[in-house]
């Protein structure tokens, strides 16, 4: 049986050493992009965590998946979230201000979770 066997960690080229908080993000990317390839041959376009653009890429991916979850029709609150996003955009039409507010909210939330 499976429960009696040892756990096997797949060797994937996008494994990280420093990033310990984005495991859910990586899992969603895995589910979305998997096409049967072995981990070392899998083309994900994920930057190496030492790349200077890595943090920005992760931030964009978090926002992308968050929007998908919040606005998906299976989410019972998607209409409320969509209305909130439209109202937020109307009240804060400066894109830089919006990004700053979202970034500050993300930082605040991360601190709360520690």
Jmol script that loads the backbone (N, CA, C; Angstrom):
load data "model"
ATOM      1  N   UNK A   1       0.829  -1.194   0.000  1.00  0.00           N
ATOM      2  CA  UNK A   1       0.000   0.000   0.000  1.00  0.00           C
ATOM      3  C   UNK A   1       0.867   1.249   0.000  1.00  0.00           C
ATOM      4  N   UNK A   2       0.302   2.322  -0.471  1.00  0.00           N
ATOM      5  CA  UNK A   2       1.014   3.598  -0.542  1.00  0.00           C
ATOM      6  C   UNK A   2       1.446   4.098   0.836  1.00  0.00           C
ATOM      7  N   UNK A   3       0.616   3.907   1.835  1.00  0.00           N
ATOM      8  CA  UNK A   3       0.951   4.437   3.164  1.00  0.00           C
ATOM      9  C   UNK A   3       2.194   3.785   3.761  1.00  0.00           C
ATOM     10  N   UNK A   4       2.537   2.593   3.288  1.00  0.00           N
ATOM     11  CA  UNK A   4       3.703   1.896   3.809  1.00  0.00           C
ATOM     12  C   UNK A   4       4.996   2.289   3.101  1.00  0.00           C
ATOM     13  N   UNK A   5       4.881   2.909   1.941  1.00  0.00           N
ATOM     14  CA  UNK A   5       6.068   3.278   1.168  1.00  0.00           C
ATOM     15  C   UNK A   5       6.643   4.614   1.599  1.00  0.00           C
ATOM     16  N   UNK A   6       7.912   4.834   1.281  1.00  0.00           N
ATOM     17  CA  UNK A   6       8.536   6.118   1.637  1.00  0.00           C
ATOM     18  C   UNK A   6       8.032   7.245   0.728  1.00  0.00           C
ATOM     19  N   UNK A   7       7.989   8.429   1.275  1.00  0.00           N
ATOM     20  CA  UNK A   7       7.591   9.593   0.475  1.00  0.00           C
ATOM     21  C   UNK A   7       8.692   9.902  -0.529  1.00  0.00           C
ATOM     22  N   UNK A   8       8.305  10.311  -1.717  1.00  0.00           N
ATOM     23  CA  UNK A   8       9.281  10.640  -2.755  1.00  0.00           C
ATOM     24  C   UNK A   8       9.040  12.080  -3.201  1.00  0.00           C
ATOM     25  N   UNK A   9      10.038  12.924  -3.037  1.00  0.00           N
ATOM     26  CA  UNK A   9       9.937  14.323  -3.439  1.00  0.00           C
ATOM     27  C   UNK A   9      10.422  14.441  -4.878  1.00  0.00           C
ATOM     28  N   UNK A  10       9.547  14.943  -5.733  1.00  0.00           N
ATOM     29  CA  UNK A  10       9.894  15.074  -7.153  1.00  0.00           C
ATOM     30  C   UNK A  10      10.993  16.116  -7.344  1.00  0.00           C
ATOM     31  N   UNK A  11      11.876  15.861  -8.282  1.00  0.00           N
ATOM     32  CA  UNK A  11      12.931  16.825  -8.616  1.00  0.00           C
ATOM     33  C   UNK A  11      12.382  17.752  -9.695  1.00  0.00           C
ATOM     34  N   UNK A  12      12.144  18.984  -9.309  1.00  0.00           N
ATOM     35  CA  UNK A  12      11.598  19.975 -10.231  1.00  0.00           C
ATOM     36  C   UNK A  12      12.546  21.151 -10.297  1.00  0.00           C
ATOM     37  N   UNK A  13      12.776  21.651 -11.493  1.00  0.00           N
ATOM     38  CA  UNK A  13      13.774  22.709 -11.645  1.00  0.00           C
ATOM     39  C   UNK A  13      13.371  24.021 -10.988  1.00  0.00           C
ATOM     40  N   UNK A  14      12.122  24.201 -10.652  1.00  0.00           N
ATOM     41  CA  UNK A  14      11.690  25.455 -10.026  1.00  0.00           C
ATOM     42  C   UNK A  14      11.662  25.363  -8.502  1.00  0.00           C
ATOM     43  N   UNK A  15      12.183  24.306  -7.921  1.00  0.00           N
ATOM     44  CA  UNK A  15      12.237  24.212  -6.458  1.00  0.00           C
ATOM     45  C   UNK A  15      13.029  25.389  -5.904  1.00  0.00           C
ATOM     46  N   UNK A  16      12.613  25.858  -4.741  1.00  0.00           N
ATOM     47  CA  UNK A  16      13.261  27.024  -4.144  1.00  0.00           C
ATOM     48  C   UNK A  16      13.931  26.649  -2.827  1.00  0.00           C
ATOM     49  N   UNK A  17      14.861  27.492  -2.428  1.00  0.00           N
ATOM     50  CA  UNK A  17      15.521  27.311  -1.134  1.00  0.00           C
ATOM     51  C   UNK A  17      15.061  28.378  -0.150  1.00  0.00           C
ATOM     52  N   UNK A  18      14.777  29.569  -0.654  1.00  0.00           N
ATOM     53  CA  UNK A  18      14.442  30.707   0.204  1.00  0.00           C
ATOM     54  C   UNK A  18      12.933  30.918   0.351  1.00  0.00           C
ATOM     55  N   UNK A  19      12.176  30.732  -0.714  1.00  0.00           N
ATOM     56  CA  UNK A  19      10.753  31.048  -0.717  1.00  0.00           C
ATOM     57  C   UNK A  19       9.965  29.950  -0.008  1.00  0.00           C
ATOM     58  N   UNK A  20       9.488  30.266   1.172  1.00  0.00           N
ATOM     59  CA  UNK A  20       8.737  29.291   1.966  1.00  0.00           C
ATOM     60  C   UNK A  20       7.249  29.620   2.036  1.00  0.00           C
ATOM     61  N   UNK A  21       6.822  30.739   1.444  1.00  0.00           N
ATOM     62  CA  UNK A  21       5.428  31.149   1.593  1.00  0.00           C
ATOM     63  C   UNK A  21       4.569  30.922   0.355  1.00  0.00           C
ATOM     64  N   UNK A  22       5.156  30.646  -0.774  1.00  0.00           N
ATOM     65  CA  UNK A  22       4.376  30.544  -2.009  1.00  0.00           C
ATOM     66  C   UNK A  22       4.081  29.114  -2.437  1.00  0.00           C
ATOM     67  N   UNK A  23       4.037  28.165  -1.501  1.00  0.00           N
ATOM     68  CA  UNK A  23       3.790  26.775  -1.879  1.00  0.00           C
ATOM     69  C   UNK A  23       2.410  26.621  -2.525  1.00  0.00           C
ATOM     70  N   UNK A  24       1.418  27.356  -2.045  1.00  0.00           N
ATOM     71  CA  UNK A  24       0.090  27.304  -2.657  1.00  0.00           C
ATOM     72  C   UNK A  24       0.105  27.842  -4.073  1.00  0.00           C
ATOM     73  N   UNK A  25       0.863  28.893  -4.285  1.00  0.00           N
ATOM     74  CA  UNK A  25       1.004  29.480  -5.620  1.00  0.00           C
ATOM     75  C   UNK A  25       1.644  28.478  -6.573  1.00  0.00           C
ATOM     76  N   UNK A  26       2.710  27.840  -6.117  1.00  0.00           N
ATOM     77  CA  UNK A  26       3.376  26.834  -6.946  1.00  0.00           C
ATOM     78  C   UNK A  26       2.434  25.665  -7.236  1.00  0.00           C
ATOM     79  N   UNK A  27       1.623  25.272  -6.252  1.00  0.00           N
ATOM     80  CA  UNK A  27       0.693  24.165  -6.456  1.00  0.00           C
ATOM     81  C   UNK A  27      -0.357  24.524  -7.501  1.00  0.00           C
ATOM     82  N   UNK A  28      -0.867  25.739  -7.445  1.00  0.00           N
ATOM     83  CA  UNK A  28      -1.857  26.152  -8.440  1.00  0.00           C
ATOM     84  C   UNK A  28      -1.235  26.201  -9.833  1.00  0.00           C
ATOM     85  N   UNK A  29      -0.006  26.693  -9.923  1.00  0.00           N
ATOM     86  CA  UNK A  29       0.688  26.715 -11.210  1.00  0.00           C
ATOM     87  C   UNK A  29       0.891  25.288 -11.707  1.00  0.00           C
ATOM     88  N   UNK A  30       1.214  24.386 -10.793  1.00  0.00           N
ATOM     89  CA  UNK A  30       1.404  22.978 -11.135  1.00  0.00           C
ATOM     90  C   UNK A  30       0.114  22.403 -11.728  1.00  0.00           C
ATOM     91  N   UNK A  31      -1.005  22.630 -11.049  1.00  0.00           N
ATOM     92  CA  UNK A  31      -2.280  22.082 -11.517  1.00  0.00           C
ATOM     93  C   UNK A  31      -2.693  22.681 -12.856  1.00  0.00           C
ATOM     94  N   UNK A  32      -2.390  23.945 -13.062  1.00  0.00           N
ATOM     95  CA  UNK A  32      -2.782  24.617 -14.294  1.00  0.00           C
ATOM     96  C   UNK A  32      -1.913  24.206 -15.487  1.00  0.00           C
ATOM     97  N   UNK A  33      -0.633  23.971 -15.280  1.00  0.00           N
ATOM     98  CA  UNK A  33       0.303  23.788 -16.387  1.00  0.00           C
ATOM     99  C   UNK A  33       0.736  22.350 -16.639  1.00  0.00           C
ATOM    100  N   UNK A  34       0.445  21.426 -15.741  1.00  0.00           N
ATOM    101  CA  UNK A  34       0.970  20.069 -15.877  1.00  0.00           C
ATOM    102  C   UNK A  34       0.412  19.383 -17.119  1.00  0.00           C
ATOM    103  N   UNK A  35       1.312  18.835 -17.921  1.00  0.00           N
ATOM    104  CA  UNK A  35       0.915  18.124 -19.139  1.00  0.00           C
ATOM    105  C   UNK A  35       1.604  16.767 -19.235  1.00  0.00           C
ATOM    106  N   UNK A  36       2.010  16.202 -18.119  1.00  0.00           N
ATOM    107  CA  UNK A  36       2.595  14.876 -18.096  1.00  0.00           C
ATOM    108  C   UNK A  36       4.109  14.814 -18.162  1.00  0.00           C
ATOM    109  N   UNK A  37       4.775  15.947 -18.264  1.00  0.00           N
ATOM    110  CA  UNK A  37       6.237  15.942 -18.338  1.00  0.00           C
ATOM    111  C   UNK A  37       6.837  15.615 -16.971  1.00  0.00           C
ATOM    112  N   UNK A  38       8.069  15.104 -16.987  1.00  0.00           N
ATOM    113  CA  UNK A  38       8.757  14.930 -15.713  1.00  0.00           C
ATOM    114  C   UNK A  38       9.226  16.304 -15.245  1.00  0.00           C
ATOM    115  N   UNK A  39       9.404  16.446 -13.953  1.00  0.00           N
ATOM    116  CA  UNK A  39       9.703  17.742 -13.351  1.00  0.00           C
ATOM    117  C   UNK A  39      10.869  18.501 -13.938  1.00  0.00           C
ATOM    118  N   UNK A  40      11.943  17.816 -14.289  1.00  0.00           N
ATOM    119  CA  UNK A  40      13.126  18.520 -14.795  1.00  0.00           C
ATOM    120  C   UNK A  40      12.952  19.023 -16.227  1.00  0.00           C
ATOM    121  N   UNK A  41      11.982  18.504 -16.963  1.00  0.00           N
ATOM    122  CA  UNK A  41      11.760  18.933 -18.351  1.00  0.00           C
ATOM    123  C   UNK A  41      10.570  19.880 -18.491  1.00  0.00           C
ATOM    124  N   UNK A  42       9.947  20.168 -17.404  1.00  0.00           N
ATOM    125  CA  UNK A  42       8.736  20.971 -17.409  1.00  0.00           C
ATOM    126  C   UNK A  42       9.046  22.436 -17.666  1.00  0.00           C
ATOM    127  N   UNK A  43       8.409  23.020 -18.667  1.00  0.00           N
ATOM    128  CA  UNK A  43       8.612  24.439 -18.989  1.00  0.00           C
ATOM    129  C   UNK A  43       7.532  25.256 -18.283  1.00  0.00           C
ATOM    130  N   UNK A  44       7.939  25.996 -17.265  1.00  0.00           N
ATOM    131  CA  UNK A  44       6.980  26.782 -16.485  1.00  0.00           C
ATOM    132  C   UNK A  44       7.172  28.281 -16.642  1.00  0.00           C
ATOM    133  N   UNK A  45       8.315  28.687 -17.152  1.00  0.00           N
ATOM    134  CA  UNK A  45       8.670  30.109 -17.260  1.00  0.00           C
ATOM    135  C   UNK A  45       8.812  30.784 -15.900  1.00  0.00           C
ATOM    136  N   UNK A  46       8.979  30.010 -14.851  1.00  0.00           N
ATOM    137  CA  UNK A  46       9.208  30.576 -13.520  1.00  0.00           C
ATOM    138  C   UNK A  46      10.680  30.962 -13.429  1.00  0.00           C
ATOM    139  N   UNK A  47      10.918  32.192 -13.043  1.00  0.00           N
ATOM    140  CA  UNK A  47      12.293  32.665 -12.899  1.00  0.00           C
ATOM    141  C   UNK A  47      12.964  32.012 -11.698  1.00  0.00           C
ATOM    142  N   UNK A  48      14.268  31.889 -11.761  1.00  0.00           N
ATOM    143  CA  UNK A  48      15.037  31.410 -10.618  1.00  0.00           C
ATOM    144  C   UNK A  48      14.891  32.425  -9.488  1.00  0.00           C
ATOM    145  N   UNK A  49      14.815  31.953  -8.263  1.00  0.00           N
ATOM    146  CA  UNK A  49      14.582  32.876  -7.142  1.00  0.00           C
ATOM    147  C   UNK A  49      15.720  33.867  -6.922  1.00  0.00           C
ATOM    148  N   UNK A  50      16.863  33.640  -7.531  1.00  0.00           N
ATOM    149  CA  UNK A  50      17.967  34.601  -7.437  1.00  0.00           C
ATOM    150  C   UNK A  50      17.863  35.695  -8.510  1.00  0.00           C
ATOM    151  N   UNK A  51      16.985  35.507  -9.483  1.00  0.00           N
ATOM    152  CA  UNK A  51      16.777  36.501 -10.535  1.00  0.00           C
ATOM    153  C   UNK A  51      16.170  37.761  -9.921  1.00  0.00           C
ATOM    154  N   UNK A  52      16.633  38.919 -10.335  1.00  0.00           N
ATOM    155  CA  UNK A  52      16.149  40.174  -9.728  1.00  0.00           C
ATOM    156  C   UNK A  52      14.673  40.443 -10.019  1.00  0.00           C
ATOM    157  N   UNK A  53      14.089  39.763 -11.000  1.00  0.00           N
ATOM    158  CA  UNK A  53      12.676  39.952 -11.341  1.00  0.00           C
ATOM    159  C   UNK A  53      11.771  38.888 -10.706  1.00  0.00           C
ATOM    160  N   UNK A  54      12.365  37.974  -9.942  1.00  0.00           N
ATOM    161  CA  UNK A  54      11.606  36.866  -9.345  1.00  0.00           C
ATOM    162  C   UNK A  54      10.487  37.370  -8.421  1.00  0.00           C
ATOM    163  N   UNK A  55      10.791  38.289  -7.527  1.00  0.00           N
ATOM    164  CA  UNK A  55       9.787  38.784  -6.571  1.00  0.00           C
ATOM    165  C   UNK A  55       8.617  39.429  -7.302  1.00  0.00           C
ATOM    166  N   UNK A  56       8.911  40.178  -8.342  1.00  0.00           N
ATOM    167  CA  UNK A  56       7.844  40.814  -9.130  1.00  0.00           C
ATOM    168  C   UNK A  56       6.995  39.755  -9.834  1.00  0.00           C
ATOM    169  N   UNK A  57       7.641  38.715 -10.357  1.00  0.00           N
ATOM    170  CA  UNK A  57       6.899  37.644 -11.017  1.00  0.00           C
ATOM    171  C   UNK A  57       5.967  36.947 -10.021  1.00  0.00           C
ATOM    172  N   UNK A  58       6.464  36.668  -8.831  1.00  0.00           N
ATOM    173  CA  UNK A  58       5.631  36.016  -7.818  1.00  0.00           C
ATOM    174  C   UNK A  58       4.460  36.915  -7.421  1.00  0.00           C
ATOM    175  N   UNK A  59       4.711  38.202  -7.294  1.00  0.00           N
ATOM    176  CA  UNK A  59       3.648  39.144  -6.949  1.00  0.00           C
ATOM    177  C   UNK A  59       2.558  39.136  -8.024  1.00  0.00           C
ATOM    178  N   UNK A  60       2.977  39.162  -9.288  1.00  0.00           N
ATOM    179  CA  UNK A  60       1.999  39.126 -10.390  1.00  0.00           C
ATOM    180  C   UNK A  60       1.205  37.819 -10.386  1.00  0.00           C
ATOM    181  N   UNK A  61       1.886  36.705 -10.117  1.00  0.00           N
ATOM    182  CA  UNK A  61       1.193  35.419 -10.093  1.00  0.00           C
ATOM    183  C   UNK A  61       0.205  35.355  -8.925  1.00  0.00           C
ATOM    184  N   UNK A  62       0.587  35.892  -7.763  1.00  0.00           N
ATOM    185  CA  UNK A  62      -0.349  35.930  -6.629  1.00  0.00           C
ATOM    186  C   UNK A  62      -1.600  36.715  -6.992  1.00  0.00           C
ATOM    187  N   UNK A  63      -1.399  37.877  -7.614  1.00  0.00           N
ATOM    188  CA  UNK A  63      -2.544  38.705  -7.998  1.00  0.00           C
ATOM    189  C   UNK A  63      -3.414  37.989  -9.032  1.00  0.00           C
ATOM    190  N   UNK A  64      -2.768  37.311  -9.974  1.00  0.00           N
ATOM    191  CA  UNK A  64      -3.503  36.604 -11.026  1.00  0.00           C
ATOM    192  C   UNK A  64      -4.395  35.515 -10.436  1.00  0.00           C
ATOM    193  N   UNK A  65      -3.822  34.679  -9.568  1.00  0.00           N
ATOM    194  CA  UNK A  65      -4.605  33.594  -8.990  1.00  0.00           C
ATOM    195  C   UNK A  65      -5.635  34.109  -7.991  1.00  0.00           C
ATOM    196  N   UNK A  66      -5.311  35.149  -7.273  1.00  0.00           N
ATOM    197  CA  UNK A  66      -6.282  35.739  -6.355  1.00  0.00           C
ATOM    198  C   UNK A  66      -7.500  36.228  -7.120  1.00  0.00           C
ATOM    199  N   UNK A  67      -7.270  36.931  -8.223  1.00  0.00           N
ATOM    200  CA  UNK A  67      -8.380  37.426  -9.042  1.00  0.00           C
ATOM    201  C   UNK A  67      -9.207  36.266  -9.593  1.00  0.00           C
ATOM    202  N   UNK A  68      -8.547  35.210 -10.041  1.00  0.00           N
ATOM    203  CA  UNK A  68      -9.278  34.049 -10.570  1.00  0.00           C
ATOM    204  C   UNK A  68     -10.189  33.446  -9.504  1.00  0.00           C
ATOM    205  N   UNK A  69      -9.676  33.314  -8.292  1.00  0.00           N
ATOM    206  CA  UNK A  69     -10.466  32.724  -7.210  1.00  0.00           C
ATOM    207  C   UNK A  69     -11.617  33.643  -6.812  1.00  0.00           C
ATOM    208  N   UNK A  70     -11.310  34.912  -6.605  1.00  0.00           N
ATOM    209  CA  UNK A  70     -12.336  35.847  -6.133  1.00  0.00           C
ATOM    210  C   UNK A  70     -13.441  36.085  -7.150  1.00  0.00           C
ATOM    211  N   UNK A  71     -13.101  36.057  -8.435  1.00  0.00           N
ATOM    212  CA  UNK A  71     -14.080  36.405  -9.462  1.00  0.00           C
ATOM    213  C   UNK A  71     -14.693  35.199 -10.171  1.00  0.00           C
ATOM    214  N   UNK A  72     -14.284  33.992  -9.813  1.00  0.00           N
ATOM    215  CA  UNK A  72     -14.824  32.792 -10.464  1.00  0.00           C
ATOM    216  C   UNK A  72     -16.295  32.618 -10.105  1.00  0.00           C
ATOM    217  N   UNK A  73     -17.093  32.130 -11.074  1.00  0.00           N
ATOM    218  CA  UNK A  73     -18.532  32.005 -10.823  1.00  0.00           C
ATOM    219  C   UNK A  73     -18.861  30.956  -9.754  1.00  0.00           C
ATOM    220  N   UNK A  74     -17.932  30.066  -9.419  1.00  0.00           N
ATOM    221  CA  UNK A  74     -18.161  29.104  -8.335  1.00  0.00           C
ATOM    222  C   UNK A  74     -18.057  29.769  -6.961  1.00  0.00           C
ATOM    223  N   UNK A  75     -17.442  30.933  -6.902  1.00  0.00           N
ATOM    224  CA  UNK A  75     -17.313  31.671  -5.647  1.00  0.00           C
ATOM    225  C   UNK A  75     -18.634  32.388  -5.376  1.00  0.00           C
ATOM    226  N   UNK A  76     -19.270  32.050  -4.280  1.00  0.00           N
ATOM    227  CA  UNK A  76     -20.565  32.647  -3.948  1.00  0.00           C
ATOM    228  C   UNK A  76     -20.472  34.152  -3.727  1.00  0.00           C
ATOM    229  N   UNK A  77     -19.279  34.651  -3.443  1.00  0.00           N
ATOM    230  CA  UNK A  77     -19.086  36.075  -3.200  1.00  0.00           C
ATOM    231  C   UNK A  77     -18.484  36.806  -4.398  1.00  0.00           C
ATOM    232  N   UNK A  78     -18.446  36.168  -5.566  1.00  0.00           N
ATOM    233  CA  UNK A  78     -17.774  36.788  -6.715  1.00  0.00           C
ATOM    234  C   UNK A  78     -18.433  38.099  -7.140  1.00  0.00           C
ATOM    235  N   UNK A  79     -19.759  38.174  -7.092  1.00  0.00           N
ATOM    236  CA  UNK A  79     -20.450  39.420  -7.469  1.00  0.00           C
ATOM    237  C   UNK A  79     -20.067  40.536  -6.504  1.00  0.00           C
ATOM    238  N   UNK A  80     -20.051  40.230  -5.215  1.00  0.00           N
ATOM    239  CA  UNK A  80     -19.671  41.221  -4.215  1.00  0.00           C
ATOM    240  C   UNK A  80     -18.228  41.683  -4.447  1.00  0.00           C
ATOM    241  N   UNK A  81     -17.331  40.737  -4.733  1.00  0.00           N
ATOM    242  CA  UNK A  81     -15.928  41.087  -4.952  1.00  0.00           C
ATOM    243  C   UNK A  81     -15.760  41.901  -6.231  1.00  0.00           C
ATOM    244  N   UNK A  82     -16.512  41.548  -7.263  1.00  0.00           N
ATOM    245  CA  UNK A  82     -16.452  42.299  -8.516  1.00  0.00           C
ATOM    246  C   UNK A  82     -16.947  43.729  -8.299  1.00  0.00           C
ATOM    247  N   UNK A  83     -18.061  43.862  -7.585  1.00  0.00           N
ATOM    248  CA  UNK A  83     -18.588  45.197  -7.283  1.00  0.00           C
ATOM    249  C   UNK A  83     -17.590  46.002  -6.454  1.00  0.00           C
ATOM    250  N   UNK A  84     -16.944  45.352  -5.490  1.00  0.00           N
ATOM    251  CA  UNK A  84     -15.942  46.019  -4.663  1.00  0.00           C
ATOM    252  C   UNK A  84     -14.778  46.506  -5.521  1.00  0.00           C
ATOM    253  N   UNK A  85     -14.323  45.664  -6.446  1.00  0.00           N
ATOM    254  CA  UNK A  85     -13.195  46.037  -7.314  1.00  0.00           C
ATOM    255  C   UNK A  85     -13.557  47.232  -8.195  1.00  0.00           C
ATOM    256  N   UNK A  86     -14.769  47.235  -8.723  1.00  0.00           N
ATOM    257  CA  UNK A  86     -15.212  48.357  -9.569  1.00  0.00           C
ATOM    258  C   UNK A  86     -15.284  49.638  -8.742  1.00  0.00           C
ATOM    259  N   UNK A  87     -15.856  49.553  -7.539  1.00  0.00           N
ATOM    260  CA  UNK A  87     -15.957  50.722  -6.656  1.00  0.00           C
ATOM    261  C   UNK A  87     -14.566  51.228  -6.268  1.00  0.00           C
ATOM    262  N   UNK A  88     -13.662  50.305  -5.938  1.00  0.00           N
ATOM    263  CA  UNK A  88     -12.290  50.671  -5.589  1.00  0.00           C
ATOM    264  C   UNK A  88     -11.635  51.413  -6.750  1.00  0.00           C
ATOM    265  N   UNK A  89     -11.817  50.905  -7.957  1.00  0.00           N
ATOM    266  CA  UNK A  89     -11.222  51.533  -9.139  1.00  0.00           C
ATOM    267  C   UNK A  89     -11.794  52.932  -9.369  1.00  0.00           C
ATOM    268  N   UNK A  90     -13.089  53.096  -9.132  1.00  0.00           N
ATOM    269  CA  UNK A  90     -13.716  54.412  -9.307  1.00  0.00           C
ATOM    270  C   UNK A  90     -13.215  55.408  -8.261  1.00  0.00           C
ATOM    271  N   UNK A  91     -13.038  54.952  -7.028  1.00  0.00           N
ATOM    272  CA  UNK A  91     -12.611  55.832  -5.944  1.00  0.00           C
ATOM    273  C   UNK A  91     -11.126  56.156  -6.000  1.00  0.00           C
ATOM    274  N   UNK A  92     -10.349  55.253  -6.534  1.00  0.00           N
ATOM    275  CA  UNK A  92      -8.892  55.412  -6.577  1.00  0.00           C
ATOM    276  C   UNK A  92      -8.429  55.195  -8.013  1.00  0.00           C
ATOM    277  N   UNK A  93      -8.604  56.200  -8.853  1.00  0.00           N
ATOM    278  CA  UNK A  93      -8.302  56.009 -10.275  1.00  0.00           C
ATOM    279  C   UNK A  93      -6.826  56.203 -10.627  1.00  0.00           C
ATOM    280  N   UNK A  94      -6.003  56.524  -9.653  1.00  0.00           N
ATOM    281  CA  UNK A  94      -4.557  56.616  -9.881  1.00  0.00           C
ATOM    282  C   UNK A  94      -3.966  55.211  -9.722  1.00  0.00           C
ATOM    283  N   UNK A  95      -3.491  54.629 -10.818  1.00  0.00           N
ATOM    284  CA  UNK A  95      -2.998  53.242 -10.817  1.00  0.00           C
ATOM    285  C   UNK A  95      -1.831  53.043  -9.848  1.00  0.00           C
ATOM    286  N   UNK A  96      -0.951  54.022  -9.752  1.00  0.00           N
ATOM    287  CA  UNK A  96       0.175  53.903  -8.816  1.00  0.00           C
ATOM    288  C   UNK A  96      -0.327  53.871  -7.375  1.00  0.00           C
ATOM    289  N   UNK A  97      -1.319  54.707  -7.078  1.00  0.00           N
ATOM    290  CA  UNK A  97      -1.908  54.714  -5.736  1.00  0.00           C
ATOM    291  C   UNK A  97      -2.568  53.360  -5.445  1.00  0.00           C
ATOM    292  N   UNK A  98      -3.271  52.814  -6.433  1.00  0.00           N
ATOM    293  CA  UNK A  98      -3.906  51.507  -6.263  1.00  0.00           C
ATOM    294  C   UNK A  98      -2.871  50.433  -5.936  1.00  0.00           C
ATOM    295  N   UNK A  99      -1.797  50.405  -6.725  1.00  0.00           N
ATOM    296  CA  UNK A  99      -0.753  49.404  -6.505  1.00  0.00           C
ATOM    297  C   UNK A  99      -0.138  49.543  -5.117  1.00  0.00           C
ATOM    298  N   UNK A 100       0.090  50.787  -4.701  1.00  0.00           N
ATOM    299  CA  UNK A 100       0.671  51.036  -3.380  1.00  0.00           C
ATOM    300  C   UNK A 100      -0.275  50.549  -2.279  1.00  0.00           C
ATOM    301  N   UNK A 101      -1.559  50.827  -2.422  1.00  0.00           N
ATOM    302  CA  UNK A 101      -2.537  50.400  -1.423  1.00  0.00           C
ATOM    303  C   UNK A 101      -2.612  48.873  -1.334  1.00  0.00           C
ATOM    304  N   UNK A 102      -2.611  48.220  -2.484  1.00  0.00           N
ATOM    305  CA  UNK A 102      -2.667  46.758  -2.507  1.00  0.00           C
ATOM    306  C   UNK A 102      -1.399  46.175  -1.895  1.00  0.00           C
ATOM    307  N   UNK A 103      -0.249  46.739  -2.265  1.00  0.00           N
ATOM    308  CA  UNK A 103       1.034  46.267  -1.721  1.00  0.00           C
ATOM    309  C   UNK A 103       1.062  46.422  -0.203  1.00  0.00           C
ATOM    310  N   UNK A 104       0.608  47.566   0.307  1.00  0.00           N
ATOM    311  CA  UNK A 104       0.578  47.795   1.753  1.00  0.00           C
ATOM    312  C   UNK A 104      -0.354  46.806   2.449  1.00  0.00           C
ATOM    313  N   UNK A 105      -1.490  46.520   1.825  1.00  0.00           N
ATOM    314  CA  UNK A 105      -2.429  45.557   2.404  1.00  0.00           C
ATOM    315  C   UNK A 105      -1.822  44.156   2.444  1.00  0.00           C
ATOM    316  N   UNK A 106      -1.080  43.795   1.398  1.00  0.00           N
ATOM    317  CA  UNK A 106      -0.429  42.482   1.359  1.00  0.00           C
ATOM    318  C   UNK A 106       0.644  42.372   2.441  1.00  0.00           C
ATOM    319  N   UNK A 107       1.414  43.432   2.617  1.00  0.00           N
ATOM    320  CA  UNK A 107       2.461  43.443   3.648  1.00  0.00           C
ATOM    321  C   UNK A 107       1.831  43.333   5.031  1.00  0.00           C
ATOM    322  N   UNK A 108       0.760  44.081   5.249  1.00  0.00           N
ATOM    323  CA  UNK A 108       0.062  44.044   6.536  1.00  0.00           C
ATOM    324  C   UNK A 108      -0.464  42.636   6.815  1.00  0.00           C
ATOM    325  N   UNK A 109      -1.057  42.008   5.802  1.00  0.00           N
ATOM    326  CA  UNK A 109      -1.597  40.658   5.964  1.00  0.00           C
ATOM    327  C   UNK A 109      -0.484  39.655   6.253  1.00  0.00           C
ATOM    328  N   UNK A 110       0.634  39.784   5.567  1.00  0.00           N
ATOM    329  CA  UNK A 110       1.770  38.876   5.790  1.00  0.00           C
ATOM    330  C   UNK A 110       2.282  38.998   7.220  1.00  0.00           C
ATOM    331  N   UNK A 111       2.319  40.220   7.751  1.00  0.00           N
ATOM    332  CA  UNK A 111       2.771  40.430   9.132  1.00  0.00           C
ATOM    333  C   UNK A 111       1.792  39.811  10.129  1.00  0.00           C
ATOM    334  N   UNK A 112       0.498  39.885   9.826  1.00  0.00           N
ATOM    335  CA  UNK A 112      -0.514  39.305  10.707  1.00  0.00           C
ATOM    336  C   UNK A 112      -0.379  37.792  10.783  1.00  0.00           C
ATOM    337  N   UNK A 113       0.054  37.179   9.694  1.00  0.00           N
ATOM    338  CA  UNK A 113       0.141  35.721   9.627  1.00  0.00           C
ATOM    339  C   UNK A 113       1.401  35.169  10.272  1.00  0.00           C
ATOM    340  N   UNK A 114       2.355  36.027  10.613  1.00  0.00           N
ATOM    341  CA  UNK A 114       3.606  35.548  11.231  1.00  0.00           C
ATOM    342  C   UNK A 114       3.434  35.290  12.694  1.00  0.00           C
TER     343      UNK A 114
END
end "model"
wireframe off; spacefill off
backbone 0.3
color backbone group
